Amino acid sequence: MKFRKLKASEIDARVSTVTEKGCSLLLYKDARVDQNILDETVGCLNWKRSHQLIGDRLYCTVEIWDDEKKQWISKQDVGTESYTEKEKGQASDSFKRACFNLGIGRELYTAPFTWISSGKVTITEKNGKPTTYDRFIVDSIGYDSEGNINRLVIRNIGSTFAKRNDIVFQLGEAESEEEEQVKKAEKTAKEKIDETSLNSIRKTIENSTFTEEGVCKYFKIKKLEDMTYANQSEFIRLINDAKKKAERK
């Protein structure tokens, strides 16, 4: 089982250290991201979590149902308490760590050291120490063939006191809007067609000289439900070509 890589919108950038010269950031994921990816990948009924107190440390076990082995596969890890709610912090942290063990978000370990110089962040003072109230978001992220982060763009959106919208860190070249649209279109083309498209194709086949068996054989698929949007585009082209040939006759 392989979990997909995290999207930019699923990654948070948290201020780690602050000095007069700037601040460093850490990339992390929220527990809700783990829940969503587990639901998306294995189904909401095919995973479960449990917590166990060992000494004064809270452990979380995440189990995924393996339909081939007919058994639950589990991963466990321990959490650290938060500064606000001790029990809730440990529960959430241990869950996220257990999900790391499953492979969800493990690519974050390949993140580069992220330093934001003082010219790109508002540094103030609190209790005699430098701090910042600026917030940062991951604007764009990319991975190489081995799953390591090779592109990272971080934006400073400012604070409640002063809004900003500046790119303050960039690793690799940022994709243009056109490149992003092309990649999105390529990804969609590989997805299987929805029920509406499937019914439309079936009706088209009924009113043509094509057969479902012939269409499946042409696209090298077992059944029409396996057709992708790219197959659908090609199918429409074949139908139009067939109509033109019939009109010429």
N, C-alpha and C positions, 0 to 999 in steps of 0.2 A: 504494500500500500504506500502510495506517495502523495503527500500533501502539496498543494500548489504554493508558490512563493507569495509572500505578502505584497499587497498593493500599497502604493504610496499613502492612500487615504486610511489604511489600517495601521500605519506606523506613527507613533508619537515621538516628538523630540523634546527631551527634558533637560533643563539646565542642571549640569552636574557640579561644576566648580565656577566660582566667580572671583576675579581679581580686578585691580585697577586697569589691567591691560586687556581684559575681555572675559569671555566665558567659554567653557567646554560643554558639549552636548552629548547626551546618550540617547540612542534609539531604543524604543521598547514597544511592546504590544499590550493591549488591554485584554483582560480575561474574556470580554465579550467577543473579541476577534477570534479567540480560540474556540469558543462555543459555536460561533457562526461557521467556522471552517470545518469543525467536526460534523455539524449538521449537514453542511453542504457535501462533504466527502463521503461519510459513512451513513448518514441519515440520523435523525434525532433519536430514533429508537434503538440504534446500534452502538451507543456509547454511554458510559455512566461514570460518575465520579463519587469517591467516598473519602472521608477524612478520618485520621487516626492520631490521637495525642500520644506521643512517645516521649516520656519525661516532660519537659516543658516546651517541646517543639511539636508543631502541627504538620503532619504529613498528608499529602493528597495522592490518591491512587486513581488514575484514569484508565478505564478498561474499554477496549474496542472488540466487538464481536467479529471473529474470523469465521466466515461461513464455510470455507473449505475445511478447516480443522475442527469446526463445530465446537469452538471454545473461546473464552474471553482471553484476550491478550492485554496485559497490564503493564503500566509504567508508573513509578512512584518517585516523588521528590519532596523535599522539605521546604517550608517557606520561612520568610523573615517577617517580623512584625513591622507595621507602618507607624508613622509618627502620630496618626490620628486614632484609628480603631485597631487595637492589638489583635483581637481574634479575627475580625474581618480581613485585616491586612495579611495575616498569615495564611488564611484560607485562600484568598485570591492569589497570593504569591506562590504558594505551593502548587496550586492548580496550573498556573502559567508555566512553572518549572517542569511539571510533569508533562505538559504539552510540548515543551522544548525537547524532552526526551523522546517523544513520539516523532519529532521532526518538524513540528509547526513553528515557523519563525526562526529556525536555527540559523538561517542566513544572516540574521542580525549580528551574530558573532563575528562576521567578516566585515562589519562596518569600519570605516577608517576613523582615525582620531579626528574629531570635529571641533575645531577651535574657531571662535568668532571674535575677531579683534574689537577693541573698544570703539573704533570708528563705525562699527556696524551694529552696535548694541548700546542701549542706554544703561549706563552703570550709575547706580545711586548708592547711598549709604544707609544701613540699618543697624542700630546698636553698635556703631563704630566699625562695621564690616561692610565691604563692598557687596552689592546685590543687584539684581535686575528683575524687573517685572515684565519684561518683554516675553512674548510667546513665539514659539517657532513651530512651523509645520513642514512636513516632508512634501515638497512640491512635485518631485519626480524621483523614481528609482529604477534601476535596471540591474540585470544579473548576467554573468557570463555563462558559458556552457556547463560549468561545474557548480553553478548556483551561488557564486560569490558576488557580492555587490561590486559592480564596476561603473555604475553611474548613480550619482546622488546629488539632488538639488534641494537646498533648505532655504525657506523663506522666513523672514522676521515680520510678523504681522502686528508687532507693537503690543501695547498694553491698554488698559482702560483709561490710562492718563494721556496716552499719545499713540494714535494709530500709525502703523507703518505698513509697507508692502514691498519689502526689499529682498532680493536674493542675496544671501549673505555667505553661502557656502556652495561650492560646485565641484563635484568630482566627475570627470568625463564630460562629454558634450551633451548638452540638453537636447532632447528631441524637439523638432519643430512641430507645430500644430498639424501640418500636412503629414509628417511622418507618423504621428500618433494616430491620425485618422486611417492611414494605410494599414498600420498594424492592427487596429481595431477591426477593419474590414476583413483582413486576412484571418483573424481569429474567428469572426462570425461565420466566414465561409466554411470553416472546418466543423462548425457545430451542426448537430442533427436538426432537421426541419421540424417545425412545430405541427400540431394536429391540423391546423387550418391549411397549411401548405400541403400536407400529406393528402387531405381530402381533395384539394384542388388538382393535385397530380393524378389521383385516381380517376377523377371525373374526366380529365383530359385524355387519359389512356383509354377510357371507355368510348370516347368519341373519336378515336384515331385508329390507325392500323397497328399501333404498338400493343404489346401485352406486358403485364406486370413481370412475368418471367423474363421476357426479353430485355426490359429496362434494367432489371436487377443484374442480369448477366452482363449487360453493357457496362454498368458501373461497378461490377465485381462486388456486389453486396448480396447478402442472404435474403433480405426483405426490404420493402419500400421504406419501412420505418428507419432504416439505416442510412437513408439518403441525407447528404449534407446540403447546406445552402449553395455550395459550389456546384454540387450535382444538379440541384434544381435549376440553376442558371444554364447549365449545359443542356439539360432536358428541354428547357424552353427554346433554346437555340435549335435543337434537333426538330422539335415540333414545327417551328417557323420555317425551317429548311424544307421539311416534308410538305408543308402547305404551298410553298412557292413552286416546288416541283410539280405538285398536283395541278396548280393553276396554269403552268406552262403547257401541260398536256391538254 
